[in-house]
Each structure stands twice: as structure tokens, then as C-alpha cells.
Amino acid sequence: MRVVLGQTAHASIRALQDGICAVAAKAFQSVPRREVLRRFDDYPEIAVALDATHVRGFLFASWHEAPPHHYLGFRLAAVDPDWQDRGVLGRLSTRVFIRHYVRFFTRKLLRLRVTDRLYGFARVCSPIAYKTLHAGQRLYPDLIRQKACHLPADVQARYRELAALVGLTGLDVRTGLLQDGAANAGLMLDGPDFSVADGWATPWSHYVTAGSELLVLFPVGVALPLWHAPHLLRTRLRRLRRQP
């Protein structure tokens, strides 16, 4: 499997639209094709996972700036259900993240902009996506480690700034909840809430109402990739073992 990262307007990416829509239809219960295609106009970048013949996953991305704060957004990620256990989502997000991480910190050092800060954010509608993002980093709101409570004032300020940047309405900055965000886009998922059995401090279904989305935010420091290195190495080793 390979991951292609490109501009959504590029002809080579547009040629993959049928495969991308097919994966979305398998991953979500009833996402309309138009909702997937609309993302090609709303988001400038997409990472696509491909095997020899098919699209196996995708992830839209966007970049936003309100100096000294900079935001890297992940949106509408989907993986072919038959490929859920192969680390596809991790590879997609890592490919996008590394490109912008290197660019941001290179610019920061060259321009001596010591006050600049980088944040990642994503709209998620399932505990699977949330847990993937949570691994190895500080995440707001932290449902796995903390009981549900209002977010700190500085985090609420970042949510307000981000909502203004991306034109987001209906966001509760105290909780990070987007009421009916998933239902309005047709991004409904089917499956049990494993967060209860996994012992999350705040189970997913107790915090995120049916049909809603959670806007998660995480600060990105220069050392963040070091937290992910062991996971990436394990994923790579598992992939090598599967090869004949």
C-alpha cells in the first residue's frame, strides 16, 4: 500500500473520486456522494491510501493561520472496513502531519518567530478516530483520562479563534461539541461504544450525543514526532511480516 498526498484540485486526485466515494459509502451508514465531493472544494489537500487496484482510505486536510497561532486540520477520514486493522488511518494522518510539521518549524526557526504555536484539530464522530488521535499526545477534550468538564479558558479561546477562521457555526467552546454535525453531513457510524469496556474516564456516548461531532484540538511541540516513533516502527514491522 502507498499513500499519495496531493491537492484536491489536481487531475490525478480528481480521477480517484469514484474510489474515494466508494470507501466513504462503506465506512459510513448513509453519507451522500455529494457530501464527499463537496470536500474537494472545501479542503485544499487530501491523502489517499492505495493498493494495486483500489482506494483503501483517505483523509482531507487544511491549513489555517491567525498569527501567532497556526492550525492543521484533519477532516472526513475514512478507511475501507476490510483494512481497519492495517494502520491505514495512522499512515494517512502521519503523511499529512509530517509535511506541515517540517514546514512550520523550518519557517519558525528561519524567521526566529519564537511565539508561533502550532495546533492540530479534527472533527471526529467515532471513538475509533478519537482514540487514534489521542495516542501519544495531549488532546482536548481528554475523554480517556478525565471526567467530563468545561475546557480551560485558554483552550476555549483557541476554539473561538478556530471557529472564526474556518467559518464554523454551532460549536460549544466549553465542550468542543458540534451538535448534529455528523447527522447534518450524513456521517453516521454503526457499531458498539467500546470506550465503556475500555474504561475511559468519560465514555464516548456519555459525552458525544448521537449525530454530533467532537472538535478535538491538540498542541504540537517540536518533540511530538518522538512520541509517535515507537508506534510507527511497530506498524512498519507488522506490515513487513504480512508481506510474502
C-alpha positions in Angstrom: 0.0 0.0 0.0 1.2 3.5 -0.8 -0.1 6.9 0.4 -0.5 9.8 -2.1 -0.7 13.3 -0.8 -1.9 16.0 -3.2 -4.0 19.0 -4.0 -7.7 18.2 -4.2 -7.9 20.3 -7.5 -5.3 18.2 -9.3 -6.5 16.0 -12.1 -4.7 12.9 -10.7 -6.6 13.3 -7.4 -9.9 14.0 -9.1 -9.5 10.8 -11.0 -9.7 8.9 -7.7 -13.1 10.4 -6.7 -15.1 7.3 -7.5 -12.9 5.1 -5.3 -12.9 7.7 -2.5 -16.7 7.8 -2.6 -16.9 4.0 -2.6 -14.8 3.9 0.6 -16.9 6.6 2.3 -20.1 4.6 1.4 -18.6 1.5 3.1 -17.3 3.3 6.1 -20.4 5.4 6.9 -24.0 4.3 7.0 -25.5 6.8 4.7 -23.1 9.5 3.6 -24.4 11.2 0.4 -21.9 11.2 -2.5 -22.4 15.0 -2.8 -21.1 15.4 0.8 -17.8 13.7 -0.1 -17.4 15.6 -3.4 -18.1 18.9 -1.6 -14.9 18.3 0.4 -12.9 18.6 -2.8 -13.9 22.2 -3.0 -13.8 22.9 0.8 -10.4 21.4 1.5 -7.1 22.0 -0.4 -5.3 18.7 0.4 -6.1 15.1 0.6 -4.1 12.0 1.5 -5.2 8.8 -0.3 -4.2 5.2 0.6 -4.0 2.9 -2.5 -3.2 -0.7 -3.1 -2.5 -2.1 -6.5 -6.1 -1.7 -7.7 -8.3 0.2 -5.2 -8.6 3.2 -2.9 -8.4 1.9 0.7 -8.7 5.1 2.7 -8.5 8.9 2.6 -8.1 12.0 4.7 -8.8 15.6 3.8 -6.6 18.4 5.3 -6.4 22.1 5.6 -4.1 24.8 6.9 -5.2 28.0 8.8 -3.3 30.9 10.2 -4.1 33.6 12.8 -0.5 34.6 13.9 1.0 33.6 16.2 -1.4 30.6 16.1 -1.3 28.1 13.2 -3.8 25.2 12.7 -3.6 22.0 10.8 -7.0 20.4 10.3 -8.0 16.8 9.5 -11.5 16.2 8.1 -13.6 13.3 6.8 -11.2 10.4 7.2 -12.4 7.0 6.1 -10.9 3.6 5.8 -12.2 0.6 4.0 -13.7 -1.6 6.8 -11.7 -4.6 5.4 -8.5 -2.7 6.0 -9.3 -1.3 9.5 -6.6 -3.3 11.3 -3.7 -2.3 8.9 -2.8 1.1 10.3 -4.2 2.9 7.3 -5.5 5.9 9.2 -2.3 6.3 11.1 -0.3 6.4 7.8 -2.6 8.9 6.3 -2.5 11.3 9.2 1.2 10.9 9.6 1.9 11.7 6.0 -0.1 15.0 6.2 1.3 15.9 9.6 4.9 15.4 8.8 4.7 17.7 5.7 3.2 20.6 7.6 5.2 19.9 10.8 8.5 20.3 8.9 7.4 23.4 7.0 6.1 25.1 10.2 9.2 24.5 12.3 11.6 25.3 9.5 9.8 28.7 9.0 9.7 29.3 12.7 13.5 28.8 13.1 14.5 30.7 10.0 12.3 33.7 10.9 13.0 33.5 14.6 9.3 33.6 15.4 9.6 32.1 18.9 6.0 32.9 19.9 4.4 31.0 17.0 2.4 28.0 18.0 1.1 25.0 16.0 -2.1 23.1 16.8 -3.8 20.2 15.1 -7.5 19.8 15.1 -10.1 17.3 13.7 -13.8 16.8 13.7 -14.4 13.3 14.7 -17.7 11.3 15.0 -16.5 7.9 16.4 -14.5 6.7 19.3 -12.1 4.8 16.9 -11.0 8.1 15.3 -10.7 9.8 18.6 -8.6 7.1 20.1 -6.3 7.1 17.1 -5.7 10.8 17.5 -5.3 10.5 21.3 -2.3 8.2 21.1 0.9 9.8 22.4 -0.3 13.4 22.7 -2.2 15.9 24.8 -5.7 16.2 23.5 -8.7 18.4 24.3 -11.2 17.4 25.5 -9.5 14.3 27.1 -12.2 11.8 27.4 -9.9 8.9 28.1 -8.1 10.4 31.1 -10.5 13.0 32.5 -14.1 13.2 33.7 -16.2 15.5 31.5 -15.8 19.1 32.4 -15.6 22.5 30.8 -12.4 23.1 28.9 -9.7 25.6 30.2 -10.1 29.2 29.3 -7.0 29.2 27.0 -8.4 26.2 25.1 -11.8 27.9 24.7 -10.0 30.9 23.3 -8.4 28.7 20.6 -11.7 27.2 19.8 -13.3 30.6 19.3 -10.4 31.7 17.1 -10.5 28.4 15.1 -14.3 28.7 14.6 -13.9 32.2 13.2 -11.1 31.0 10.8 -13.0 28.1 9.3 -16.5 29.6 9.5 -17.7 27.0 11.9 -21.1 27.5 13.5 -22.8 25.6 16.3 -19.6 24.9 18.2 -19.8 24.8 22.0 -16.4 26.1 23.0 -16.9 24.9 26.6 -17.1 21.3 25.5 -15.9 21.0 21.9 -19.2 19.6 20.8 -20.7 20.3 17.3 -24.4 19.5 17.8 -25.8 17.4 14.9 -22.5 17.9 13.0 -22.3 14.3 11.9 -26.0 13.9 11.1 -26.1 17.0 9.0 -23.3 15.7 6.8 -24.6 12.1 6.7 -21.6 10.8 8.6 -23.4 8.2 10.7 -21.5 5.2 12.0 -22.8 1.9 13.3 -21.1 -0.1 16.0 -20.7 -0.5 19.8 -19.2 2.1 22.0 -16.1 0.2 23.1 -15.0 3.2 25.3 -17.2 1.9 28.2 -15.5 -1.5 28.2 -12.1 0.2 27.8 -12.6 2.2 31.0 -12.5 5.7 29.6 -12.9 8.3 32.3 -15.7 9.7 30.2 -17.2 7.2 27.8 -17.8 8.5 24.3 -21.5 8.0 24.2 -21.9 9.8 27.6 -20.2 12.9 26.1 -21.0 13.0 22.4 -24.7 12.8 21.6 -25.9 10.7 18.7 -25.4 12.5 15.4 -23.0 15.1 16.9 -19.3 15.6 16.3 -16.4 16.4 18.6 -13.9 19.0 17.6 -10.6 17.9 19.1 -7.6 20.2 19.5 -4.0 19.3 20.3 -0.9 21.5 20.7 2.0 20.4 18.5 5.5 20.8 20.0 8.8 20.2 18.3 9.2 16.8 20.1 5.8 15.4 19.2 7.0 13.0 16.4 9.3 11.3 19.0 6.2 10.2 20.9 4.9 8.5 17.7 8.2 6.9 16.6 7.7 3.6 18.5 4.1 3.2 17.2 5.2 3.9 13.6 8.0 1.4 14.0 5.7 -1.3 15.3 3.2 -0.6 12.4 6.0 -0.9 9.9 7.2 -4.2 11.3 3.7 -5.7 11.3 3.3 -4.6 7.7 6.6 -6.3 6.7 5.6 -9.5 8.4 2.4 -9.7 6.3 4.4 -9.4 3.1 5.2 -12.8 1.4 
